[in-house]
């Protein structure tokens, strides 16, 4: 064993970022122990310059000491950094000025973040929106509306790029012209789920994607609770839209409470199993949310004062245009439009049965025209809902 624990050549000349990356890649070394070592010894570099005896005296497990002493972790770090550079990624260690201040406050902040996109968003005021992977039409509508309304007022929308509410929140934010941040439970170069490839590319281009997991990391189930602490930790508060009794969204809400963040919950139908989570949170003191104002009024005054966004004028203009569109609908378009709901999908068969004076071809043509006007959205299975 190399008692000095200093690899030859490249590692000796590595900058501090490389030491943080190497520290992150040491097998068996968790974030809490790593930070304790850095705090005690003075820097990430000092951990690798310490002797085996010093590390063992600091109660570092013997297998971790051997992993540090072997020096191979620096070879891994050099390869990892080069791959990140080739993919246009940024590596942001916890002592980097760009590292989010809020995230540093949590119990076990990640040592290093892999980032792709607009890095400045790490320092922006943000709100998390999470929920079930199998949302109802109502859940989708509320997530879309909240994400868009908060985004146009200057808040960054944070979520986990999972199926369901996460994806809806990201997309709703982008559609409103806002900024969104995706926190991954896998390597930043791994798209999961695969159907979110297009959404992931859009977020990388117009927002930010971050992960604490090394490149190529598989989206293992145990990664997602770990990921959730970042979603809540980087946000001023977390909004839960729909969540079943045992779900990752409730884990995120609990973490938010432990991190002294605001917790918000959108109420739902008493007969919907995905209303269980938000209703329990409300009973436990979470703020009941009906619209964006319920979220914003709980944020620090310094943040509220700064929530002036040029997107708001554009959003108001779009709302006015939508209102004018509804006023200009033809008689048959109005009949179809009035039959639809915002919070509940209506199947095509029910529409046909409810409008016997219109032929099926007329109804289908009207639905298509309403979709073109962005007043109606078709869901899988020939179901239709009004857009907000």
N, C-alpha and C positions, 0 to 999 in steps of 0.2 A: 504493500500500500504506500502511496505517496503521502507522507505525513504532512507535507506542506500544502497538499491539495491545490496545487496550481499547475494546470496543464501546460505543456510546453508550447511555444510558438504563438499561434493565433490568439488563444484565449488571453494571454498575458497583455496583449495590446487591444483587446476588445473594449469598446466603449461601455458606458453604464447600461445602456439599453440591452446590449448583448448579454450582460450579466443577469439582468432581470429575466430575459427570455430563457437563459440557461437555468435559472432558478425555477422558473415555471415548469421546465421540462424534466426536473429531477424526479425520477420515479419514487412514489411514496411520500413526497414532501407536500403537505397541504399548505394552503394560503396562510392559515393562522400561525403555524410553526415557522413558516418562511418569514413572515413579517416580524415575529418575535426575534428571530435571528438577526434580521436587518437592523431592527431597532437597537438590539444589544450591541452588535458589532459595528454599527455605523453606516453600512452600505451593503448593496447586493454583492459588490466586488469583494468586500471584506469577508463574506461568508465563504467564498472559494479560496481565500488566502489563509483562512483559519486552519489550524492543525486538527487532526482527528481528535486529539485529546481535548482541545477547546470545545469542539462540537459535542463530543460525548458528555462533557461537563455541563453543557447547556441542554442536556436531556434529549438530544437528537437520537432516534433509534439507530442502532448499529448498521442496519441494512441501508438506511438513508445516507449515513456517513460514507459507507463504501461506494454508494452511487455517486456521491459528490466527488470523492477521491479518485474515482476511475478516470475522470476527465472526458469520457466519451460524450457526456451531455453537451459539451461545448461544440463538438463536431455536429451533433444534432441541431444545436442552436444556429450554427452557421448555415447549415442546409435549410433550416426552417426560415431564417431571415432572407436567404436568397430566393426561396420559393415565394415568399410574401412579396418581395420586391418585384419579381417577374409578373405577379398577378395584380400589381398596383395597390397592394394593401399597406396600411400603416400599422405599426406596432406602437402601442401607447402604454408605457409602464406607469405604475402608481405614483412615481415621483416626477412624471411628466406634467408640465403646466397645463396640458390639454386634458388631462384625466379629470373626469367630472367630480367636482367637490362633494356633491351629495352622496356619491357612491363610496367615497372614502369614509363616510360616517357609519357605514353598516358594520356589523360584527366581523364579517370575513370578506372584505373587498377583494376582488380578483387582483392578482399581482400585475397582470398584463392583459390588455385588450387588443384583439385583432380588429381592425376597422376598415370599412370600405365605403367611400362616399364623402359626404359633407361633414368633416371632422368637427367643425364649429358647433354642430348641433349637440355635442356632448356637454356644452356649457349653457345650453338654452333651457328655458323653463319648459317642463314636459309633464304630461299626464299619461298614465298607463290605462289601456282599455283591454280587458281580457274576458274570456267567457268560454262556453262550451264549444266543442268541435262539431256539434250537431244542432245548430241554432234553428229556431222557428223563424217564420217570416217576420214576426214581431221583433225577435231578437236581432235579426239582420237589419231591419229598418231602424231600430234604436241605435245600434252600433254605428251605422252609416251616418245617421243624423248627428249624434254626439261627436263623432270623430270630425266630421265636416265643420260643425258649428264651433268646436274648440280650435280647430286648425286655422280657420279664417280669422280668429282673434289672436293668433300669434303663438299658440301653444304647439309644441312638438308632441305628436301622438306616438306612444311607445307600446309595442306589443311583441308577440313571440313568433310571428309568421307561421303559426299553426293553422290547420284547417278551421273553418268556422268563424267565430267572432274575431279572432286575431286577424285573419285575412280580410274580413269585411272592414275592420277598423282601419287597417293600412290602406285599403283601396278607397274607402270613403274619404280619408284624409287627402290622398293623391288627387281624387276627383275634384275636391274642393280647392286644389292648388296649394295645399299645405305641405308641411314637412313631417315625415314620419321616420321612426327609428325601429328597426327589427333587431331583437336580441335572440340569438340562435342557441339551441341546445346541441349543436354539433360544430364541426369545423366550418369556418366562414366560407370555405370553398365547396361545401356540400349543400346542395339544395334539397331541403326536406320540409314538407312533402314535395315530391317531384312535380306535381301539378302547379306548384307555385313558382315555377321557373321564370315565367314572364313577370309576375309580381315582384319577385326577388330582384330581377334586372331593373325594374322601374324604381324600386326603392334605392338600389345602389346608385342610380343615376340622379334621382331627385331627392334623396334622403340619406339615410345612413344605416349600414348593417354592422353589428358588432358581435363578437363572440370571445369567450375566454378560453375556448378549447383549441388545442393545436390543429393545424391543418390536417384535413383528411379524417378527423374524428367522426366516428359513426354516431348517429343519433340514438344512443342507448337510452332506455327508459329512465335510468337514474340521473341522466344529465338534465332532465327538464326541471325537477325541483331545484337543482343547482342554478339553472338558468333563471328561474323565477325570481330569485333574490336580487338579480340585477334589474329586472323589469321594475320591481317595486323600489329598489334602492336608488335608481337613477331618476325616479319620478317624484313629483311633489305629492301625488296621490294616485290611487288606482281605482278605476271604475269597473265593477263586475256587472256584466249585462245579463247573461244567463249561465247558470252553473248547477250541475246535479249535486247530490249529497256528497259524493266522494269525487273530487275533481281537482285538477291542478290549479284552476282559477281560485279556489278557496285557499289553497296553499299560498298562492301569491298574495291574497288578501290578508292572511294571517301574518305573513312575512312583513307586509306593509305596516300592520299594527305594531309588530315588534320593532320595526325601524322608525316608529313615530311618524309615519306618513298618514295622510288622509285616506280614508276608505269610503268609497261611494258604491251604492248598489241601485240598480234599476229594477223596480218591482214588476212582477208579471202576474199571469193568471194563477189562481190557487190550484187549478187542475193540471198545470204544466209541471212536469217533474223538474224541469230546468229552472223553475222559479224558486226551488227549495233553497239553493245557495244564497241568492240575493236576499230572500226574506229572512233567513237566519242571520245574515250579516246586519240587516236593519235592526233586528231584535237586539243584537249585540252592540248597537250604537253607530253603525255605519250611516252615512248621510243618504237619505232617499233622494234619488235623482229623477226628475221629470224632463229637464232640459239643461242646456249648457250653463245657465246662470247658477243652478244649484251646485255646480262644480266650481266655477270661478269665484263665487262669493266666499268659499272656504280657503282659498289660496292666500298666501301672505300679501299684505297690502303693497309691498314693494313690487311684487309680481303683477298684481292687478293693475297697478298704475301703468306698467309697461306694455299691457296687452292692447296695443293699438296697431292694427295690421292693415296694409293697403288692400289685402284680400277681402276685407269686410265690405268695402264698397262694391267690389265685383260680385260678391255673394248676394248682396242686396239687389243688385241689378238683375242677376239671374232669377232671384225669387220673384221679382216684379215681372220679368218676362214670362215665367211659368204661370203667374196669375193671369196675365193677358192671354196666354195660350188657352187656359181653361175657359176663359170668357168667350173665346172665339170658336169653341167646338161646335160642330154641327149637331143636329138633333140626335142622330143615331150614335155619334161619338159620345155625346153627353150621357145618353142612356147607358152605354157600356161603362163609361168612366164612373158614373155615380154608383154603379153596382159593385165596384171594386173597393177594397179596403187597404189601409196602410199596414195594419198590424196582423192581417190574416190573409193567407193565400186563398184565392177563389179558383176552383177548377173550371176548365172550359165547359164541361157538361152542365155545371150549375148556371153558368152564364147563358148558355143556349136555352136551358129550361126556363130561365127567368125572363127571357126576352123573346117570347113566341112570335111577336109581330115582325121580327127581323130574321132574315134567312141566315144560315150558318156561314155562308160566304161573306155576307155583309158584316157579321160580327167579327169574323177573322180579319177582314180588311180594316175594320175600325180599330181592332186591337193592334194591328201592325202599324197603323197611322199614329196611334197613341204612343207606341214604343218609339217611333221616329221622333216624336215631339218630347221624348224623355219624361212622359207623364205616367207611364206604365212600364213595369218590368216583368218579363216572363221568367218563371222559376222552372226547375226540372219537373217533368210530368204534366206539362200543359197547365200549370198553375200561374195565376197572375196577381200582382199586387200593385197598388199605387206607389209612386215614389213620393218622397217628401218634397 
